Amino acid sequence: MNGYYRRSNPLDTILGIAVVALLAFAVLSSIAWAWETWQLLTSNQSTHDVILYGRVASIVIAILGLAAIRFRAVAYVAITVFAFSWLALRSGGADGGEFWGFAGFMPILAIYPWLARKFPEVADGRERAMAVNNSQEAGSTPLPHLPVTTPRKGLDSLVGMADLKDRLRDAASDILAKRVEGEQPRNGILLHGDPGNGKTVFAECLAGEFKLPLIKLRNSDVASRWKNQTTESIVQAFADAKAHAPCMLFIDEADSLLVDRALMAEGGGEEAKITNALLTELVDIRAHRVVVVAATNYLEKLDAAGMREGRFDFKVEVPTPDEPARLALLNAALKRHVPYVEIPEAAVERAAKRWVGYSSKRIQSVGEQMREMKRKTNRNSFDFDDLMAAMRALQGRAGKIPENTKELDDIILPAASSKRLKAIATRMSKVGQIEEMGGKAPTGIVFYGPPGTGKTEAARALAKTTGWAFLHTTGSALMADPSSWDKLIREAKDIRPVIVFLDEADDILRNRQMSNVAALTNKILVSMDGAGGRTPDIVFIAATNFVDEIDEAAMRGGRFTEKVRFDLPDEAGIEKYVSDWLGMRGIEPMNSFVVRVANTLKGESIANVDAILQEAVNQCAVRVLGGEEGSLTVDDIAEARETISRI
């Protein structure tokens, strides 16, 4: 009883009595049938007796036919009884119409194959139970029995992704094809790719496509604190799949089970045993009609022996959804979460087209974010900009913009450059309206000019003004670690719309004929173009002091096409900067102090002006602490300039 007491159920008692009564009736009917069959075959009987016999025989055959559904051997008994009954009735001169069993038995024979498959024989159930429990020891903790489901939806229920669906169909058809003697059967479909793109959904729909029972194997289903029990549970899962063949065994999060043994600290630990057991089972199961499908987000973490042909013959990448799939996902999410909100279909289509590279899960979550926006604003209609705002809110990151970043209007630039920069900001912040009029956001911009003229500050201000995320790297950092560029691009695709700012880009974008990092330059240019097409809403900005040395391929159309010049500020620009700088620190200038300071700092870059002002204030503070005059003077500025500037 396993320590548990089960209270008797009155319905169980009644059902038990009914079963006993039915069995008794079946036994008595069988005796009556046998006696009457003998009488009909050996002597003449009245018409009444013949009709009565036909009814008894019909009841017996109907009972045997129903029993044969569950116990296959009874089918042979039912056929024998049917044959003798038919002969006995014909011998007694009865009309076939008096024999009900004829009308009832033929349909049972017609649908018997389906019934046998739908209701497996008890013996089969015992075999499956033994397969699940064959490694359990008396008194041990019961091992998990993985549930078996039957997916109802096929691959056609998923919109788009035609190439992926065709590859999965072809792989499953190959695995389930008739085995040819002498040929090694193929098996193992390894689904890999970034998280959130529906690997599990595709596996379930593939099972539904071929009407295969589905068994899911996950680490959480078999993990145990007892030594070796996790390994035993995995072995039993494979045995269970073999007993249910044809079926699909889906190994989810395979990287948590098929761990690379080269990275293990202990070769004889539980992880190694799990990996070894899986490697063995993946080979053994190829003799059975079990479609093995595994999914992982980290292909590089799998054991090398587990990925090779002979275990996983079909390696299929599950990419981010294509445009038809994105549109279907977005429409479904909006219909589910904001069913009564008006959003123009054109806006939904534009958003789906723009969101290249986003995962299925990210796109589906937009519906939930729109519901939150509706709750906060109490609006019943939204547009493209609202969809873009919902996506930005989901990302939850804005890159690395310092808190004291200025607004674009506060950047000191020549009038022409300032106007151009503000025009770029408008194209980025109102990209939807710009595109409706045939325009587009920039793809690549070069900020060029002397050092210290505010190129980095302008890039940050552009991000702050437009509301775009901001990612920053330098040429020296990329040269020290070229792989960091790949990480940066992955992050950019995830948090876009985003500005990717390449500071000190002279070395990494230099003419490749004169560069020792040409491979890195090629990688950057290829990333801008995009292997599968340009990724929308990523703007690359390169800052350089020597624009003439940039490789021509980097400056061509579609890459760093647009250019903004940064010059040394004029006196008016310096006056504005000095006035703002002093005001932020609570320093009130006397009379024409700002004008005289601007004249003193003529020819300096903004970066130097900032440093000189700070040095002058430092000197003034030290003087005050020494008990001397505390006012900031032009002489302080001049002395600080001699300290900071090389002019």
C-alpha positions in Angstrom: 0.0 0.0 0.0 3.1 2.2 0.1 2.1 3.6 3.4 -1.2 5.1 2.1 -4.8 4.0 2.9 -7.4 4.4 0.2 -11.0 4.7 1.3 -13.4 2.3 -0.5 -15.6 4.0 -3.2 -19.2 2.8 -3.4 -19.1 3.2 -7.2 -16.1 0.8 -7.3 -18.1 -1.8 -5.4 -21.1 -1.5 -7.7 -18.8 -1.7 -10.8 -17.2 -4.8 -9.3 -20.5 -6.5 -8.8 -21.5 -5.6 -12.4 -18.3 -7.1 -13.8 -18.8 -10.3 -11.9 -22.5 -10.5 -13.1 -21.4 -9.9 -16.7 -18.7 -12.6 -16.4 -21.3 -15.0 -14.9 -23.7 -14.2 -17.7 -21.0 -14.7 -20.3 -20.1 -18.1 -18.9 -23.8 -19.3 -18.8 -24.4 -17.9 -22.3 -21.3 -19.8 -23.5 -22.5 -23.1 -21.9 -26.0 -22.6 -23.5 -24.4 -21.8 -26.8 -22.2 -25.0 -26.7 -25.2 -27.2 -25.8 -27.5 -25.7 -28.4 -24.8 -25.9 -31.1 -24.4 -29.6 -30.4 -28.2 -30.1 -30.6 -28.5 -28.3 -33.9 -25.7 -30.2 -35.5 -26.9 -33.7 -34.3 -30.7 -33.5 -34.2 -33.7 -31.6 -35.6 -34.9 -28.7 -33.6 -38.1 -26.6 -33.6 -38.2 -23.2 -35.3 -38.5 -21.6 -31.9 -35.4 -23.3 -30.6 -33.5 -22.3 -33.7 -34.4 -18.6 -33.3 -33.6 -18.8 -29.6 -30.2 -20.3 -30.5 -29.5 -17.5 -32.9 -30.1 -14.9 -30.3 -27.8 -16.7 -27.7 -25.1 -17.1 -30.3 -25.3 -13.4 -31.2 -24.9 -12.4 -27.6 -21.9 -14.6 -27.1 -20.2 -13.4 -30.3 -20.8 -9.8 -29.3 -19.2 -10.3 -25.9 -16.2 -12.1 -27.5 -15.9 -9.4 -30.1 -15.7 -6.7 -27.4 -13.2 -8.7 -25.4 -11.0 -9.2 -28.5 -10.5 -5.4 -28.6 -8.5 -5.7 -25.4 -7.3 -9.3 -25.5 -6.1 -10.2 -29.0 -6.2 -14.0 -28.5 -10.0 -13.8 -27.9 -10.3 -12.7 -31.6 -9.5 -16.2 -32.7 -12.1 -17.7 -30.3 -14.7 -15.2 -31.6 -14.0 -16.2 -35.2 -14.3 -19.9 -34.3 -17.6 -19.3 -32.5 -19.0 -17.3 -35.4 -18.1 -20.1 -37.9 -19.7 -22.9 -35.8 -22.8 -20.7 -35.1 -23.3 -20.1 -38.8 -22.9 -23.8 -39.6 -25.3 -24.8 -36.8 -28.0 -22.3 -38.0 -27.7 -23.4 -41.6 -28.0 -27.0 -40.4 -31.1 -26.1 -38.4 -32.6 -24.5 -41.5 -32.7 -21.0 -40.0 -32.9 -17.8 -42.0 -29.6 -15.8 -41.8 -31.7 -12.8 -40.6 -32.3 -14.5 -37.3 -28.6 -14.4 -36.6 -27.8 -11.1 -35.1 -24.1 -12.0 -34.7 -23.6 -11.8 -38.4 -24.7 -8.1 -38.6 -22.6 -7.3 -35.5 -19.5 -9.3 -36.1 -18.6 -8.1 -39.6 -18.3 -4.4 -38.6 -16.1 -5.4 -35.7 -13.8 -7.2 -38.1 -13.8 -4.2 -40.4 -12.7 -1.7 -37.7 -10.6 -4.2 -35.7 -7.2 -2.9 -36.8 -8.1 0.6 -35.6 -9.6 -0.6 -32.3 -6.5 -2.7 -31.7 -4.3 0.3 -32.1 -6.5 2.7 -30.2 -6.9 0.3 -27.2 -3.6 -1.7 -26.9 -3.7 -5.1 -25.4 -3.1 -5.6 -21.7 0.0 -7.6 -22.5 1.5 -4.6 -24.3 0.7 -2.4 -21.3 2.6 -4.9 -19.1 5.6 -4.7 -21.4 5.6 -0.9 -21.3 5.3 -0.9 -17.6 8.2 -3.3 -17.4 10.2 -1.1 -19.8 9.6 1.9 -17.5 10.4 0.0 -14.3 13.0 -2.6 -15.4 15.9 -0.9 -13.5 14.0 -0.1 -10.3 15.1 -1.9 -7.2 12.9 -3.0 -4.4 12.4 -0.2 -1.9 14.0 2.5 -4.2 12.5 5.9 -5.0 10.1 5.5 -7.9 11.6 6.7 -11.1 9.7 9.3 -13.2 7.3 8.0 -16.0 7.4 10.7 -18.7 3.9 11.6 -20.0 3.0 10.7 -23.6 1.0 13.3 -25.5 -0.4 13.3 -29.1 0.0 16.7 -30.7 -2.9 17.6 -33.0 -1.3 20.5 -35.0 1.0 19.9 -37.8 3.7 22.2 -39.4 1.1 23.8 -41.7 -0.4 25.4 -38.6 2.7 27.6 -38.4 2.8 30.6 -40.8 6.0 31.2 -42.8 9.4 29.5 -42.3 8.8 27.3 -45.4 12.5 26.2 -45.8 12.7 25.2 -42.1 9.4 23.2 -42.3 10.5 21.4 -45.5 13.9 20.4 -43.9 12.1 19.0 -40.9 9.6 17.1 -43.0 12.3 15.6 -45.1 14.3 14.6 -42.1 11.4 12.9 -40.3 10.3 11.1 -43.6 13.9 9.8 -44.0 13.9 8.5 -40.4 10.5 6.8 -40.7 11.0 5.4 -44.2 11.0 1.7 -44.7 14.3 0.2 -43.6 16.5 -1.3 -46.3 18.5 -4.4 -45.3 22.2 -3.6 -45.2 21.7 0.2 -44.9 22.4 2.0 -41.6 19.2 3.7 -40.5 19.4 7.5 -40.1 18.0 9.3 -37.0 18.5 12.3 -34.8 17.4 15.8 -35.6 19.3 18.5 -33.7 17.5 21.9 -33.5 19.8 24.7 -32.6 19.7 28.5 -32.6 19.1 31.5 -30.4 16.5 31.2 -27.6 12.9 32.2 -28.0 12.5 31.2 -31.7 10.2 28.2 -31.1 12.3 25.1 -31.3 9.9 23.3 -29.0 6.9 24.4 -31.0 8.5 23.1 -34.2 9.2 19.8 -32.6 5.7 19.4 -31.3 4.2 20.3 -34.7 6.6 17.9 -36.4 5.2 15.1 -34.2 1.7 16.2 -35.0 2.5 16.3 -38.8 3.4 12.6 -38.7 0.8 11.7 -36.0 3.5 10.5 -33.6 3.0 10.2 -29.9 5.4 12.7 -28.2 7.6 12.0 -25.2 9.5 15.1 -23.8 12.7 14.5 -21.9 14.1 17.5 -20.0 16.7 17.8 -17.3 14.1 19.0 -14.8 12.0 15.8 -15.4 14.8 13.4 -14.6 17.0 15.3 -12.2 17.5 13.5 -8.8 19.5 14.1 -5.7 20.1 10.3 -5.5 23.3 9.0 -7.0 23.0 7.5 -10.5 19.2 7.9 -10.5 19.3 10.7 -13.1 21.2 8.3 -15.4 18.7 5.5 -14.8 15.8 7.8 -15.5 17.2 8.8 -18.8 17.8 5.1 -19.8 14.2 4.4 -18.8 12.9 7.3 -20.9 14.6 5.8 -24.0 13.1 2.4 -23.1 9.7 3.9 -22.7 10.1 5.6 -26.2 11.0 2.2 -27.7 7.9 0.6 -26.2 5.7 3.4 -27.7 7.3 3.2 -31.1 6.6 4.7 -33.6 6.8 7.9 -31.6 9.0 11.0 -31.1 11.4 11.5 -28.2 12.1 15.2 -27.8 15.2 16.1 -25.7 14.7 19.7 -24.7 17.6 21.8 -23.5 20.0 19.1 -24.6 23.0 21.1 -23.5 22.0 20.4 -19.9 22.2 16.6 -20.4 24.7 16.0 -23.2 27.4 18.1 -21.5 30.9 18.3 -23.1 33.1 15.9 -21.2 36.2 17.9 -22.0 34.9 20.6 -19.7 34.1 18.3 -16.8 36.2 18.5 -13.7 35.5 14.8 -12.7 35.5 12.2 -15.5 33.6 9.7 -13.4 31.0 12.1 -12.0 27.3 12.0 -12.5 27.5 14.4 -15.5 29.9 12.1 -17.3 27.7 9.1 -16.7 24.7 11.0 -18.0 26.6 11.9 -21.2 27.9 8.4 -21.7 24.4 6.9 -21.2 22.9 9.3 -23.7 25.6 8.6 -26.3 24.9 4.8 -26.0 21.1 5.2 -26.1 21.3 7.5 -29.1 23.0 4.8 -31.0 20.8 1.9 -29.7 17.5 3.6 -30.5 18.3 3.8 -34.2 17.1 0.2 -34.5 13.6 1.4 -33.5 11.1 3.6 -35.2 11.6 6.5 -32.8 12.3 9.9 -34.2 14.8 11.5 -31.8 14.7 15.3 -31.8 16.9 17.5 -29.5 17.0 21.2 -29.0 19.7 23.5 -27.7 20.5 27.2 -27.5 24.2 26.5 -27.1 25.5 24.2 -29.8 29.1 24.8 -28.7 28.4 23.3 -25.2 27.3 19.9 -26.5 29.7 16.9 -26.3 31.5 16.6 -29.7 30.7 12.8 -29.9 27.0 13.6 -29.4 26.8 16.0 -32.3 28.4 13.8 -34.9 26.7 11.8 -37.6 25.5 8.5 -36.3 23.8 10.1 -33.4 22.4 13.3 -34.9 22.3 13.0 -38.7 20.2 16.1 -39.2 21.4 19.5 -37.8 18.8 22.1 -38.4 19.1 25.8 -37.3 15.9 27.4 -36.2 16.4 31.1 -37.2 14.5 34.1 -36.2 11.0 34.3 -37.8 10.7 35.5 -41.4 8.4 38.3 -42.4 5.2 36.2 -42.9 5.9 34.5 -39.5 6.5 37.9 -37.8 3.3 39.3 -39.2 1.3 36.3 -38.0 2.9 36.3 -34.6 2.3 40.1 -34.1 -1.3 39.9 -35.3 -2.0 36.9 -33.0 -0.5 38.7 -30.0 -2.5 41.9 -30.6 -5.7 40.0 -31.1 -5.2 38.1 -27.9 -4.1 41.0 -25.6 -5.8 44.1 -27.1 -8.7 42.6 -29.2 -10.8 45.8 -29.3 -8.0 48.3 -30.0 -7.7 49.9 -33.4 -4.3 49.6 -35.1 -4.0 50.1 -38.8 -3.0 47.0 -40.6 -0.4 49.0 -42.6 1.3 49.9 -39.2 1.3 46.3 -38.1 2.8 45.2 -41.5 5.5 47.9 -41.3 6.4 46.9 -37.8 6.7 43.2 -38.8 8.8 44.1 -41.8 11.1 46.2 -39.6 11.6 43.7 -36.8 14.0 41.5 -38.6 16.1 39.4 -36.2 13.8 39.6 -33.2 12.8 36.3 -31.6 9.3 34.9 -31.8 9.0 35.4 -28.0 10.0 39.1 -28.3 7.4 39.8 -31.0 4.7 38.0 -29.1 5.4 40.0 -26.0 4.6 43.2 -27.8 0.9 42.3 -27.4 1.3 42.3 -23.6 3.2 45.6 -23.7 0.4 47.2 -25.8 -2.1 46.1 -23.2 -0.1 47.8 -20.6 0.1 51.0 -22.7 -3.7 50.9 -23.2 -4.2 50.5 -19.4 -2.0 53.5 -18.7 -3.3 55.9 -21.4 -6.9 54.6 -21.8 -6.6 55.0 -25.5 -8.4 52.8 -28.0 -6.3 53.5 -31.1 -2.5 53.1 -31.7 -0.2 53.5 -34.6 3.2 52.4 -35.8 5.1 54.7 -33.4 3.3 53.1 -30.5 4.3 49.7 -31.7 7.9 50.8 -31.9 7.6 52.4 -28.4 6.2 49.1 -27.1 9.2 47.2 -28.5 11.6 49.7 -26.9 9.9 49.3 -23.6 10.3 45.5 -23.8 14.0 45.8 -24.3 14.5 47.5 -21.0 17.9 48.7 -21.9 19.2 52.0 -23.4 22.9 51.2 -23.7 25.4 53.2 -21.8 24.5 56.9 -21.8 26.0 58.9 -18.9 23.5 60.8 -16.8 25.1 64.2 -17.6 24.8 63.7 -21.3 23.8 67.0 -23.0 20.9 67.6 -25.3 21.7 68.1 -29.0 20.9 71.8 -28.7 23.7 72.2 -26.2 26.4 70.8 -28.4 28.7 73.6 -29.7 29.0 73.2 -33.5 29.3 75.4 -36.6 25.9 76.4 -37.8 26.0 74.1 -40.9 27.1 71.1 -38.9 24.5 71.7 -36.2 21.7 71.9 -38.8 22.8 68.7 -40.4 23.0 66.9 -37.1 19.5 68.0 -36.1 18.2 66.8 -39.5 19.7 63.4 -38.8 18.0 63.4 -35.4 14.7 64.1 -37.0 15.0 61.2 -39.4 15.8 58.9 -36.6 13.2 60.0 -34.1 10.4 60.2 -36.6 11.4 57.3 -38.8 7.8 56.2 -39.5 6.7 59.5 -40.9 10.0 59.9 -42.8 9.5 56.5 -44.5 6.0 57.3 -45.4 7.3 60.2 -47.4 10.0 58.1 -49.1 12.9 59.0 -46.8 14.9 56.7 -44.5 17.0 56.7 -41.4 20.8 56.9 -41.8 22.8 53.7 -41.8 26.3 55.0 -41.2 27.7 58.4 -40.3 31.2 59.7 -40.0 32.0 62.4 -37.4 35.3 63.9 -38.4 37.4 66.8 -37.3 40.2 67.8 -35.0 40.6 66.1 -31.6 38.4 67.4 -28.7 35.7 69.0 -30.8 32.9 67.0 -29.2 32.3 64.1 -31.5 31.7 61.6 -28.7 29.5 64.0 -26.8 27.5 64.7 -30.0 27.0 60.9 -30.5 25.6 60.5 -27.0 23.5 63.6 -27.4 22.0 62.2 -30.6 21.0 59.0 -28.8 19.5 61.0 -25.9 17.6 63.3 -28.2 16.2 60.5 -30.5 15.5 58.1 -27.7 17.7 55.4 -29.3 19.9 53.1 -27.3 23.7 53.8 -27.3 26.6 51.3 -27.5 30.2 52.5 -27.5 33.5 50.9 -28.4 36.9 52.1 -29.5 39.3 51.1 -32.2 41.9 50.1 -29.7 39.5 47.9 -27.8 38.5 46.1 -31.0 42.1 45.6 -32.0 42.9 44.1 -28.6 39.8 41.7 -28.8 38.3 41.4 -32.3 35.7 38.9 -31.0 34.1 41.8 -28.9 32.7 43.1 -32.2 30.5 40.0 -32.6 29.2 40.5 -29.1 28.5 44.2 -29.7 26.5 43.4 -32.9 24.5 40.7 -31.1 23.6 43.2 -28.4 22.8 45.9 -30.9 20.4 43.7 -32.7 18.7 42.9 -29.4 18.2 46.4 -28.1 17.6 48.4 -31.3 16.9 51.0 -32.4 20.5 51.7 -31.4 23.5 53.8 -32.2 26.8 51.9 -32.4 29.5 54.4 -31.9 33.1 53.6 -33.0 35.4 56.0 -31.3 39.0 56.4 -32.5 38.0 54.6 -35.7 41.1 55.7 -37.7 43.0 52.5 -37.2 40.2 49.9 -37.7 38.8 51.7 -40.8 42.1 52.7 -42.3 42.8 51.9 -46.0 43.2 48.1 -45.9 46.3 48.3 -48.2 48.1 50.1 -45.4 46.4 48.4 -42.4 47.5 45.4 -40.3 43.9 44.8 -39.2 42.3 44.3 -42.6 40.4 41.2 -41.4 38.8 43.3 -38.6 37.9 46.0 -41.1 36.2 43.4 -43.3 34.3 42.0 -40.4 32.9 45.5 -39.5 31.9 46.3 -43.1 30.2 42.8 -43.5 28.3 43.4 -40.3 27.0 46.7 -41.6 25.7 45.1 -44.8 24.2 42.1 -42.9 24.7 38.5 -44.0 21.0 38.1 -44.7 20.3 41.7 -45.5 20.8 45.0 -43.5 19.3 45.0 -40.0 16.9 48.0 -39.6 17.3 50.5 -36.8 21.0 50.2 -36.3 23.0 53.4 -37.0 26.8 53.1 -37.1 28.7 56.3 -36.2 32.5 56.4 -36.6 34.6 59.2 -35.1 37.9 60.0 -36.8 40.4 62.8 -36.9 41.7 61.9 -40.4 38.8 61.2 -42.7 41.0 61.1 -45.7 42.7 57.9 -44.5 39.4 55.9 -44.2 39.1 53.0 -46.6 37.1 53.9 -49.7 34.9 50.8 -49.3 33.8 52.0 -45.8 32.8 55.4 -47.3 30.7 54.1 -50.2 26.9 54.3 -50.3 25.1 52.2 -47.8 27.9 52.2 -45.2 29.4 55.4 -43.8 27.6 57.5 -46.4 26.8 60.6 -44.4 29.4 62.9 -42.9 29.3 65.7 -40.2 32.3 68.0 -39.8 33.4 69.1 -36.3 35.5 72.3 -36.2 37.1 74.3 -33.4 34.4 76.6 -31.9 34.3 80.3 -32.7 34.2 83.0 -30.0 30.4 82.9 -29.9 30.5 79.2 -29.4 33.1 79.5 -26.6 31.1 82.2 -24.9 28.0 80.0 -24.9 29.9 77.0 -23.5 31.7 79.1 -20.8 28.4 80.7 -19.7 26.6 77.3 -19.5 29.6 75.7 -17.7 29.8 78.4 -15.1 26.0 78.4 -14.6 25.9 74.7 -14.0 28.4 75.2 -11.1 26.7 78.2 -9.6 29.4 80.6 -10.5 28.1 84.1 -11.4 30.5 85.9 -13.8 31.3 89.6 -13.3 30.6 92.2 -16.1 32.4 91.2 -19.3 34.1 88.2 -17.8 32.7 85.6 -20.2 33.7 87.7 -23.3 37.2 88.1 -22.0 37.5 84.4 -21.2 36.2 83.5 -24.7 38.8 85.8 -26.2 41.5 84.1 -24.0 40.5 80.6 -25.1 40.2 81.4 -28.8 41.5 78.5 -30.9 40.9 75.8 -28.2 38.8 72.8 -28.7 35.7 72.2 -26.5 37.5 69.5 -24.7 40.4 71.8 -23.8 38.0 74.7 -22.9 36.4 72.3 -20.4 39.7 71.2 -18.9 41.0 74.8 -18.7 37.9 76.0 -16.9 38.1 73.1 -14.4 41.8 73.8 -13.8 41.1 77.5 -13.2 38.4 76.7 -10.7 40.7 74.2 -8.9 43.3 77.0 -8.6 40.7 79.4 -7.3 39.5 76.9 -4.7 43.0 76.3 -3.4 43.6 80.1 -3.1 40.4 80.5 -1.1 41.4 77.7 1.3 44.7 79.5 1.8 42.9 82.7 2.9 43.5 84.7 -0.3 41.1 86.4 -2.7 38.4 83.9 -3.9 37.0 85.4 -7.1 37.7 83.5 -10.4 39.7 85.8 -12.7 40.8 85.9 -16.3 44.3 85.5 -15.0 43.2 82.2 -13.5 42.0 81.2 -17.0 45.2 82.3 -18.7 47.4 80.4 -16.1 45.2 77.3 -16.5 45.6 77.4 -20.3 49.3 77.4 -20.0 49.0 74.3 -17.9 46.6 72.4 -20.1 47.1 73.6 -23.7 50.0 73.0 -26.0 49.3 76.1 -28.1 
